[in-house]
Amino acid sequence: MSTNNNNDLLEKVRTYWNNRPCNVRHSQSPIGSKEYFDEVEARRYANEPHNYTFPEFDRWKGKRVLEIGCGIGTDAVNFARAGAKYTGIDLSAESVKLAKRRFKVFDLNGEIFEANAEELDSVFDPHEKFDLIYSFGVIHHAPRPERVVANLPNLLADGGECRVMLYAKNSWKNILIDAGWDQPEAQDNCPQAVTYTKQEARELFNAFDNVHVDQDFIFPWNIEHYVKYEYVKQPWFEAMPTELFKIMERALGWHLLITAKR
């Protein structure tokens, strides 16, 4: 991709998430209020429970954590509550503004600022190191995801690790997308959402010594009800035994959960 094309795509991605930050409609309470943030958090983790367990928030007490793509700060506040020394970046100024507001509302400490994750080598001092670099559902939206990942080892402390979620190519959702029945994000016209097989994900993180990839998450809800905060499953998922649904998520989930260690 040429520099001009990359810059054009970067601005499209920035505009897309500025117009509607991720999960910003997860509550009907006044945006920026404590009630709003509490409801956003409750809805996110209720529908994506692996999003709460995957980071292992309590592991990072007293440790330095960098989140790439902090969004409106749902995971960020949980790292901070657990005692992590938290830093978050996001391409979207609107997301950063809400995340900073969230930290103020809950009287939490952390550093949050706007930055392009493709330029991590110039964003941070080369001597600055983190114990965890975390990113959930973000890097695949970058014009050059491989450039983001290439910079991660340089920012890790000895013994540090990365925990990253990327979208899965071999997934139920991607089957529907290819058939024209779904789209990568809730809002239309997402400018970039790269998908990966497990093997492609391992290759993306080939600079790490130890890479583990799990698969999870199929969205079971009827969209027409879900946007009205009503939880009605699609009939084929309603009829499916819970254990079978879990097996299906592990085989065809939309989320690849990657743990990469130095």
The 8 nearest C-alpha neighbors of each residue, nearest first, counted from 0:
[[1, 5, 4, 2, 3, 143, 142, 6],
 [2, 0, 4, 3, 5, 6, 7, 8],
 [1, 3, 5, 4, 6, 0, 7, 8],
 [4, 2, 6, 5, 1, 7, 0, 8],
 [5, 3, 7, 1, 6, 2, 8, 0],
 [4, 6, 2, 8, 3, 7, 1, 9],
 [7, 5, 9, 3, 8, 4, 2, 10],
 [8, 6, 4, 10, 9, 5, 3, 11],
 [7, 9, 11, 5, 10, 6, 4, 12],
 [8, 10, 6, 12, 11, 7, 5, 142],
 [11, 9, 13, 7, 12, 8, 14, 6],
 [10, 12, 8, 14, 9, 13, 15, 7],
 [11, 13, 15, 9, 10, 14, 190, 8],
 [14, 12, 10, 11, 15, 91, 16, 90],
 [15, 13, 17, 11, 12, 16, 18, 10],
 [14, 16, 12, 18, 13, 17, 11, 19],
 [17, 15, 20, 19, 18, 13, 14, 91],
 [18, 16, 14, 93, 91, 19, 15, 20],
 [17, 19, 16, 15, 14, 20, 93, 13],
 [18, 20, 16, 17, 21, 15, 23, 186],
 [21, 19, 16, 23, 94, 17, 22, 18],
 [20, 22, 23, 70, 19, 16, 71, 94],
 [23, 21, 25, 24, 20, 39, 43, 71],
 [22, 24, 20, 21, 25, 19, 26, 71],
 [25, 23, 26, 22, 27, 39, 21, 19],
 [24, 26, 39, 22, 23, 42, 38, 27],
 [27, 25, 24, 39, 28, 38, 35, 23],
 [26, 28, 29, 24, 35, 25, 30, 38],
 [27, 29, 35, 26, 30, 34, 32, 38],
 [28, 30, 32, 35, 31, 27, 34, 26],
 [31, 29, 32, 35, 28, 36, 27, 26],
 [30, 32, 35, 29, 100, 33, 97, 36],
 [31, 33, 35, 34, 30, 29, 36, 28],
 [32, 34, 36, 35, 37, 104, 31, 105],
 [35, 33, 37, 32, 36, 38, 28, 29],
 [34, 36, 28, 32, 38, 33, 37, 26],
 [35, 37, 39, 33, 38, 34, 40, 32],
 [38, 36, 34, 40, 35, 39, 33, 41],
 [39, 37, 41, 35, 40, 36, 26, 42],
 [40, 38, 25, 36, 42, 26, 37, 41],
 [39, 41, 37, 43, 38, 42, 73, 36],
 [42, 40, 38, 39, 44, 43, 45, 37],
 [43, 41, 45, 39, 40, 44, 38, 46],
 [44, 42, 40, 46, 45, 41, 47, 39],
 [43, 45, 48, 47, 46, 41, 42, 51],
 [46, 44, 42, 43, 48, 47, 41, 40],
 [45, 47, 44, 43, 48, 42, 218, 41],
 [46, 48, 44, 50, 49, 45, 43, 216],
 [49, 47, 44, 50, 51, 45, 46, 52],
 [48, 50, 52, 51, 47, 53, 44, 215],
 [51, 49, 48, 47, 53, 52, 44, 54],
 [50, 52, 49, 48, 53, 44, 54, 55],
 [51, 53, 49, 55, 54, 50, 48, 56],
 [52, 54, 50, 55, 49, 51, 256, 162],
 [55, 53, 56, 52, 51, 162, 50, 133],
 [56, 54, 52, 53, 57, 58, 51, 59],
 [55, 57, 54, 78, 58, 59, 81, 77],
 [58, 56, 81, 59, 55, 60, 78, 82],
 [59, 57, 56, 55, 60, 81, 62, 54],
 [58, 60, 62, 83, 57, 56, 61, 82],
 [61, 59, 82, 83, 62, 81, 58, 57],
 [60, 62, 83, 82, 59, 84, 63, 81],
 [63, 61, 59, 83, 60, 84, 130, 64],
 [62, 64, 84, 129, 130, 85, 83, 131],
 [65, 63, 131, 85, 129, 132, 84, 130],
 [66, 64, 132, 86, 87, 133, 85, 131],
 [65, 67, 87, 133, 134, 69, 132, 68],
 [68, 66, 134, 88, 69, 87, 133, 89],
 [67, 69, 89, 70, 88, 137, 66, 134],
 [68, 70, 72, 87, 89, 66, 88, 67],
 [71, 69, 94, 72, 68, 21, 89, 95],
 [70, 72, 98, 94, 97, 73, 69, 95],
 [71, 73, 98, 75, 70, 69, 74, 76],
 [74, 72, 75, 76, 40, 71, 77, 70],
 [73, 75, 77, 76, 72, 78, 69, 51],
 [74, 76, 72, 78, 73, 77, 79, 69],
 [77, 75, 79, 78, 74, 73, 80, 72],
 [78, 76, 80, 74, 79, 75, 81, 56],
 [77, 79, 81, 75, 56, 76, 83, 80],
 [78, 80, 76, 82, 83, 81, 77, 85],
 [81, 79, 77, 82, 78, 76, 107, 83],
 [80, 82, 78, 57, 79, 60, 83, 56],
 [83, 81, 60, 79, 80, 61, 78, 84],
 [82, 84, 60, 61, 79, 62, 59, 78],
 [85, 83, 63, 62, 64, 61, 82, 109],
 [84, 86, 109, 64, 83, 63, 79, 65],
 [87, 85, 110, 65, 111, 109, 64, 66],
 [88, 86, 111, 66, 69, 65, 67, 110],
 [89, 87, 112, 67, 113, 68, 114, 111],
 [88, 90, 68, 113, 91, 114, 69, 95],
 [89, 91, 114, 115, 113, 13, 92, 88],
 [92, 90, 17, 94, 93, 89, 13, 16],
 [91, 93, 95, 94, 113, 96, 90, 17],
 [94, 92, 96, 17, 91, 95, 97, 20],
 [93, 95, 71, 70, 91, 97, 96, 92],
 [94, 96, 98, 92, 93, 97, 99, 112],
 [95, 97, 93, 99, 94, 98, 92, 100],
 [98, 96, 100, 71, 94, 99, 95, 101],
 [97, 99, 71, 72, 101, 95, 100, 96],
 [100, 98, 102, 96, 101, 97, 95, 103],
 [99, 101, 97, 103, 98, 102, 104, 96],
 [100, 102, 98, 104, 99, 103, 97, 105],
 [103, 101, 107, 99, 105, 100, 104, 106],
 [102, 104, 106, 100, 101, 105, 99, 107],
 [105, 103, 101, 102, 106, 100, 33, 32],
 [104, 106, 102, 103, 107, 101, 33, 76],
 [107, 105, 103, 104, 102, 108, 101, 100],
 [106, 108, 102, 105, 103, 79, 109, 80],
 [109, 107, 79, 102, 106, 110, 85, 84],
 [108, 110, 85, 86, 111, 84, 107, 79],
 [109, 111, 86, 87, 85, 112, 108, 88],
 [112, 110, 87, 88, 86, 109, 99, 95],
 [111, 113, 88, 95, 114, 87, 89, 110],
 [112, 114, 89, 88, 90, 92, 95, 91],
 [115, 113, 90, 89, 88, 116, 112, 122],
 [114, 116, 90, 117, 118, 89, 119, 113],
 [117, 115, 118, 119, 147, 114, 67, 90],
 [116, 118, 147, 115, 146, 119, 143, 141],
 [117, 119, 116, 120, 121, 115, 122, 147],
 [120, 118, 122, 116, 121, 117, 123, 150],
 [119, 121, 118, 122, 123, 150, 125, 124],
 [120, 122, 119, 118, 123, 124, 125, 117],
 [123, 121, 119, 120, 118, 124, 114, 115],
 [124, 122, 121, 120, 119, 125, 127, 126],
 [123, 125, 127, 126, 122, 121, 120, 128],
 [126, 124, 127, 123, 120, 154, 153, 128],
 [125, 127, 124, 128, 154, 123, 153, 156],
 [128, 126, 124, 125, 123, 154, 129, 155],
 [129, 127, 154, 156, 155, 126, 130, 63],
 [130, 128, 63, 155, 156, 131, 64, 154],
 [129, 131, 159, 63, 156, 155, 64, 62],
 [132, 130, 64, 160, 129, 161, 159, 133],
 [133, 131, 161, 65, 66, 64, 162, 160],
 [132, 134, 66, 162, 163, 161, 131, 65],
 [135, 133, 163, 67, 66, 137, 68, 164],
 [134, 136, 164, 163, 137, 133, 165, 68],
 [137, 135, 164, 165, 134, 138, 139, 166],
 [136, 138, 139, 140, 135, 68, 134, 67],
 [137, 139, 140, 141, 144, 136, 165, 147],
 [138, 140, 193, 192, 141, 137, 144, 165],
 [141, 139, 192, 191, 138, 137, 142, 193],
 [140, 142, 144, 143, 138, 139, 191, 9],
 [141, 143, 9, 5, 144, 8, 140, 191],
 [144, 142, 141, 145, 146, 147, 117, 5],
 [145, 143, 147, 141, 146, 138, 139, 142],
 [144, 146, 148, 143, 147, 149, 203, 117],
 [145, 147, 149, 144, 143, 148, 117, 150],
 [148, 146, 117, 144, 145, 149, 150, 116],
 [147, 149, 145, 151, 150, 146, 144, 204],
 [150, 148, 146, 147, 151, 145, 152, 206],
 [151, 149, 148, 147, 153, 152, 120, 119],
 [150, 152, 148, 154, 153, 149, 155, 147],
 [153, 151, 155, 154, 150, 149, 261, 206],
 [152, 154, 151, 155, 150, 125, 128, 120],
 [155, 153, 128, 151, 152, 129, 127, 156],
 [156, 154, 129, 128, 152, 159, 153, 130],
 [155, 157, 128, 159, 129, 130, 158, 154],
 [156, 158, 159, 155, 261, 130, 128, 160],
 [157, 159, 156, 261, 160, 260, 130, 155],
 [160, 158, 130, 156, 155, 157, 131, 260],
 [159, 161, 260, 131, 259, 130, 132, 261],
 [160, 162, 132, 259, 131, 258, 133, 163],
 [163, 161, 258, 133, 257, 132, 134, 259],
 [162, 164, 134, 257, 135, 133, 256, 161],
 [163, 165, 135, 256, 136, 255, 257, 254],
 [166, 164, 255, 136, 254, 139, 167, 163],
 [165, 167, 194, 254, 253, 255, 195, 168],
 [168, 166, 195, 253, 194, 169, 254, 255],
 [167, 169, 194, 195, 196, 170, 173, 166],
 [170, 168, 167, 196, 251, 173, 171, 174],
 [171, 169, 251, 173, 252, 253, 172, 168],
 [170, 172, 174, 251, 173, 252, 175, 253],
 [173, 171, 175, 174, 170, 253, 176, 181],
 [172, 174, 176, 170, 175, 171, 177, 168],
 [173, 175, 171, 177, 172, 176, 178, 170],
 [174, 176, 178, 180, 172, 173, 181, 177],
 [177, 175, 181, 173, 179, 178, 182, 174],
 [176, 178, 174, 175, 179, 173, 180, 181],
 [177, 179, 175, 176, 180, 174, 181, 173],
 [178, 180, 176, 177, 181, 175, 182, 174],
 [181, 179, 175, 178, 176, 182, 177, 174],
 [182, 180, 176, 175, 179, 183, 172, 178],
 [181, 183, 176, 184, 180, 185, 187, 179],
 [184, 182, 192, 181, 189, 185, 176, 173],
 [185, 183, 186, 182, 189, 187, 188, 192],
 [184, 186, 187, 183, 182, 21, 189, 22],
 [187, 185, 184, 188, 189, 19, 182, 183],
 [186, 188, 189, 185, 184, 182, 183, 190],
 [189, 187, 190, 186, 182, 184, 15, 191],
 [188, 190, 191, 187, 184, 15, 183, 192],
 [191, 189, 188, 12, 11, 192, 8, 15],
 [192, 190, 140, 189, 193, 142, 141, 12],
 [193, 191, 140, 139, 194, 183, 190, 189],
 [192, 194, 139, 191, 140, 195, 166, 165],
 [195, 193, 168, 166, 167, 192, 165, 139],
 [196, 194, 168, 167, 199, 200, 166, 197],
 [195, 197, 199, 168, 198, 167, 169, 200],
 [198, 196, 200, 199, 201, 195, 212, 255],
 [197, 199, 201, 196, 200, 202, 195, 203],
 [200, 198, 202, 196, 201, 197, 195, 203],
 [199, 201, 203, 197, 198, 202, 195, 196],
 [200, 202, 198, 204, 203, 199, 205, 197],
 [201, 203, 205, 199, 204, 200, 198, 206],
 [202, 204, 200, 201, 205, 199, 145, 148],
 [205, 203, 201, 202, 206, 207, 200, 148],
 [204, 206, 202, 207, 203, 201, 208, 210],
 [207, 205, 204, 208, 152, 149, 203, 261],
 [208, 206, 261, 205, 209, 260, 204, 259],
 [209, 207, 261, 260, 210, 206, 259, 205],
 [208, 210, 260, 259, 207, 261, 211, 258],
 [211, 209, 259, 258, 201, 260, 207, 208],
 [210, 212, 258, 257, 259, 209, 213, 201],
 [213, 211, 257, 256, 255, 258, 197, 210],
 [214, 212, 256, 255, 257, 215, 211, 249],
 [213, 215, 255, 249, 252, 254, 256, 250],
 [214, 216, 252, 248, 249, 254, 253, 255],
 [217, 215, 252, 248, 253, 254, 218, 47],
 [216, 218, 252, 248, 219, 253, 215, 171],
 [217, 219, 220, 216, 46, 172, 253, 47],
 [220, 218, 232, 233, 217, 236, 221, 237],
 [221, 219, 232, 233, 231, 218, 222, 230],
 [220, 222, 233, 232, 224, 223, 231, 225],
 [223, 221, 225, 224, 220, 226, 231, 227],
 [224, 222, 225, 221, 226, 227, 229, 220],
 [223, 225, 229, 227, 222, 226, 221, 231],
 [224, 226, 222, 228, 229, 227, 223, 230],
 [225, 227, 228, 224, 223, 222, 229, 24],
 [226, 228, 225, 224, 229, 223, 222, 230],
 [229, 227, 225, 226, 230, 224, 25, 26],
 [228, 230, 224, 225, 227, 231, 226, 223],
 [231, 229, 225, 220, 224, 232, 228, 221],
 [230, 232, 220, 221, 229, 224, 233, 225],
 [233, 231, 220, 219, 221, 237, 234, 236],
 [232, 234, 221, 236, 220, 235, 219, 237],
 [235, 233, 237, 236, 232, 238, 231, 239],
 [236, 234, 238, 237, 233, 239, 232, 219],
 [237, 235, 239, 238, 233, 234, 232, 219],
 [238, 236, 234, 235, 232, 239, 233, 240],
 [237, 239, 235, 236, 234, 240, 233, 241],
 [238, 240, 236, 237, 241, 244, 235, 243],
 [241, 239, 243, 242, 244, 238, 237, 236],
 [242, 240, 244, 243, 245, 239, 246, 236],
 [241, 243, 245, 244, 240, 246, 239, 247],
 [242, 244, 246, 240, 245, 241, 247, 239],
 [243, 245, 247, 241, 242, 246, 248, 240],
 [246, 244, 248, 242, 247, 243, 241, 249],
 [247, 245, 243, 249, 244, 248, 242, 250],
 [246, 248, 244, 250, 245, 249, 251, 243],
 [249, 247, 252, 215, 245, 251, 216, 250],
 [248, 250, 214, 215, 246, 247, 252, 251],
 [249, 251, 247, 248, 252, 246, 214, 170],
 [252, 250, 170, 248, 171, 247, 249, 169],
 [253, 251, 215, 248, 216, 217, 170, 214],
 [254, 252, 167, 170, 216, 166, 172, 217],
 [253, 255, 166, 215, 252, 167, 214, 165],
 [254, 256, 214, 165, 164, 167, 213, 166],
 [257, 255, 164, 213, 212, 214, 163, 254],
 [258, 256, 212, 163, 162, 211, 164, 255],
 [257, 259, 162, 211, 161, 210, 212, 163],
 [260, 258, 210, 161, 160, 209, 207, 257],
 [259, 261, 160, 209, 207, 208, 159, 161],
 [260, 207, 208, 158, 159, 160, 209, 259]]
